[in-house]
C-alpha cells in the first residue's frame, strides 16, 4: 500500500510541475510580445524624432542635441 501512495504522490508532483511549466511558458510568451512591442515603439520614436529634428546625437551628460554635419 505504501508504494501505491508513493506512486500517487509522484503523479501529483508531475501534474503540478507540468502546470508550472505551462504557466512559465505563457509568461514567457507575454514577455516576448511585450518586448517586440517595445522594439516597435522605439523604432517609431526614433523615426519621429529624426523627422522632427534630423539626424544627430544627444549628449547624455548635458542633454544637448548635436546635429550630424
Backbone as a ProteinNet text record, in pm:
[ID]
protein_1_A
[PRIMARY]
XXXXXXXXXXXXXXXXXXXXXXXXXXXXXXXXXXXXXXXXXXXXXXXXXXXXXXXXXXXXXXXXXXXXX
[TERTIARY]
81.9	0	87.1	199.8	290.2	341.2	370.9	420.8	312.9	188.5	78.5	66	81.2	76.5	192.3	311.4	428	406.2	348.7	320.7	223	121.3	24.4	89.2	177.8	248.2	333.4	401.3	485.2	399.2	287.2	197.3	147	111.7	65.3	175.6	297.2	410.2	433.1	418.1	434.2	325.8	204.5	95.4	123.7	165.9	195.9	313.3	413.7	529.4	488	402	354	273.1	192.9	116.1	209.2	313.1	410.3	483.8	521.5	589.1	497.4	371.2	274.6	259.8	253.2	240.7	364.1	481.7	605.6	613.2	569	569.7	477.3	359.9	266.6	325.6	391.4	454.1	565.4	641.3	749.1	691.8	583.4	520.5	472.8	413.1	366.2	482.7	592.3	709.1	770.9	773.1	826.3	742.1	610.9	523.2	544.1	558.1	581.8	715.4	815.9	947.6	940.1	867.2	850.8	780	676.9	605.6	697.9	779.4	874.1	972.7	1020.8	1112.1	1043.4	918.5	844.2	821.3	786.3	765.9	895.2	1006.9	1135.8	1169.7	1147.3	1173.5	1088.1	961.1	870.8	915	958	1005.3	1127.9	1222.2	1342.8	1304.4	1212.7	1168.3	1104.8	1019.4	952.3	1053.5	1147.1	1247.6	1337.5	1373.7	1455.2	1379.9	1249.6	1170.2	1161.7	1148.4	1130.5	1261.9	1369.8	1495	1608.2	1591.9	1700.8	1791.7	1891.5	1985.5	2077.1	2115.9	2205.9	2219.8	2283.3	2306.4	2267.2	2240.2	2212	2325.5	2384.3	2485.3	2411.1	2428.4	2352.7	2390.6	2511.1	2552.4	2484.5	2477.6	2421.7	2277.8	2236.6	2103.4	2097.7	2212.8	2221.1	2210.6	2132	2120.7	2229.6	2304.6	2413.1	2380.3	2342.8	2305.9	2427.7	2400.7	2506.7	2536.6	2663.1	2703.9	2725.1
-119.1	0	126.7	122.1	236.4	273.3	176.2	202.7	269.4	230.7	292.8	439.1	466.7	605.3	685.4	629.8	697.6	725.8	626.4	643.7	759.5	766.9	876.1	1010.5	1015.8	1140.3	1185.2	1090.2	1123.1	1175.2	1109.9	1155.6	1296.6	1324.5	1457	1560.9	1528.1	1619.9	1645.6	1542.7	1560.4	1652.7	1636	1722.5	1867.4	1888.9	2024.5	2084.6	2003.1	2050.5	2089.4	2009.6	2040.7	2170.3	2190.9	2314.8	2434.4	2417.5	2526.3	2558.1	2454	2474.4	2548.7	2511.5	2578.5	2725.2	2750.5	2887.6	2970.2	2912	2982	3007	2911.5	2926.5	3040	3049.2	3158.3	3292.9	3298.5	3423.2	3463.6	3366.4	3392.4	3448.7	3389.4	3437	3581.4	3613.4	3750.1	3848.9	3808.8	3896.4	3915.8	3810.5	3823.2	3920.3	3912.9	4004.4	4148	4165.8	4300	4354.7	4269.4	4311.4	4353.3	4276.1	4311.1	4445.9	4468	4595.3	4709.9	4687.7	4789.5	4823.1	4721.3	4745.2	4827.3	4793.4	4868.4	5012.1	5031	5166.8	5247.1	5183.5	5251.8	5292.3	5202.4	5232.9	5350.1	5350.6	5458.8	5592.1	5587.6	5708.3	5765.3	5678.6	5724.7	5787.5	5723.7	5776.6	5915.2	5927.3	6054.9	6163.6	6130.4	6229.3	6268.9	6172.3	6204.4	6296	6274	6361.2	6502.7	6511.7	6642.3	6719	6649.4	6718	6687	6586.3	6543.3	6447.2	6398	6301.5	6372.8	6304.1	6362.2	6273.1	6329	6257.2	6347	6285.8	6360.9	6335.2	6443.5	6431.4	6400.9	6281.1	6238.6	6316.8	6370.7	6449.3	6586.2	6651.7	6787.2	6789.1	6683.6	6681.9	6758.5	6802	6881.7	6792.5	6839.2	6769.2	6821.5	6728.5	6763.9	6709	6797.4	6750.2	6695.9	6599.9	6546.2	6650.4	6671.8	6775.2	6714.8
0	0	0	66.3	72.4	-66.2	-150.7	-286.1	-371.4	-354.1	-428.1	-388.3	-260.4	-211.5	-271.5	-273.2	-330.1	-479.1	-549.2	-691	-712.8	-631.5	-639.9	-613.9	-516.5	-485.5	-604.4	-667.1	-782.2	-897	-921.7	-1027.5	-999.9	-876.2	-839.4	-860.4	-822.5	-842.4	-990.9	-1073.7	-1218.4	-1274.5	-1229.5	-1274.9	-1235.9	-1113.3	-1066.8	-1144.1	-1173.4	-1249.7	-1391.6	-1453.6	-1588	-1587.4	-1484.6	-1474	-1459.2	-1381.7	-1361.3	-1491.4	-1565.5	-1693.4	-1789.7	-1794.2	-1881.2	-1841.3	-1712.1	-1663.7	-1701	-1685	-1720.4	-1871	-1949.2	-2094.2	-2137.3	-2076	-2106.7	-2067.3	-1951.8	-1907.4	-2003.7	-2050.5	-2146.3	-2275.9	-2325.1	-2448.5	-2433.8	-2320.2	-2296.2	-2293.1	-2230.2	-2224	-2362	-2442.6	-2578	-2659.8	-2646.6	-2718.5	-2670	-2540.2	-2485.3	-2535	-2544.6	-2593.2	-2740	-2821	-2961.9	-2975.2	-2893.1	-2897.3	-2857.4	-2756.1	-2713	-2823.9	-2895.3	-3007.2	-3116.5	-3147.3	-3248.7	-3204.4	-3077.5	-3024.4	-3031.6	-3000.2	-3004.9	-3148.3	-3242.7	-3382.9	-3428.9	-3390.4	-3427.5	-3364.5	-3239.5	-3172.3	-3243.4	-3278.4	-3348.6	-3482.5	-3554.4	-3683.1	-3665	-3565.5	-3538.7	-3501.7	-3416.1	-3375.4	-3491.4	-3577.5	-3694.4	-3790.4	-3805.5	-3891.9	-3834.1	-3703.6	-3639.1	-3626.2	-3583.8	-3553.3	-3650	-3732.9	-3820.6	-3746.2	-3818.9	-3759.6	-3661.6	-3558.2	-3459.5	-3338.6	-3237.9	-3113	-2997	-2883.7	-2762	-2664.2	-2613.8	-2508.8	-2379.9	-2326.8	-2209.4	-2084.4	-2081.2	-1964.2	-1961.7	-2077.5	-2081.9	-2133	-2202.2	-2262.5	-2391.6	-2441.7	-2563.6	-2687.8	-2786.6	-2914.5	-3007.4	-3065.5	-3154.7	-3294	-3387.1	-3520.2	-3595.4	-3686.3	-3772.4	-3879.5	-3903.5	-4003.3	-4137.7
[MASK]
+++++++++++++++++++++++++++++++++++++++++++++++++++++++++++++++++++++

